[in-house]
Amino acid sequence: MWDRLAQALQRRFGKVPTLEELLFLVGLNELGYWPAGEDKQVKYDLIHLGFLTLLERAGYVRRQSVDAEGWPTWVWAQDPPRWNPSDEAAFLREALCAYFAQLWEF
């Protein structure tokens, strides 16, 4: 499924985005707007939101509330995963495929 997503992203963006870039897109989609603040920090926060969104979908965290600026807050639903870099990348590829499959057909 990753290969199909990569091909669709290649067609849509002219390149295959990195995992970090895809996490950024997930975070931006989940937040729904471009927040105020320094661009570098905002980008980091959106990547983090994207990662937490995928962890939520896998059952590792759950949204607790939303703060005054509209950002979700989280609590661990189970012990955090202890992945090596290869396992984390595999999780991200699988979770990103599932996420984007719900948004558009590829």
BELDA-V770804 format. One record per run of one state. SS is the DSSP state (~ for helix, > for strand, _ for the rest). FROM is the first residue (numbers start at 1). TO is the last residue. If there is no record, write none. Layout:
SS/FROM/TO
SS/FROM/TO
This chain:
_/1/1
~/2/13
_/14/18
~/19/31
_/32/38
~/39/57
_/58/60
>/61/66
_/67/71
>/72/76
_/77/84
~/85/103
_/104/106
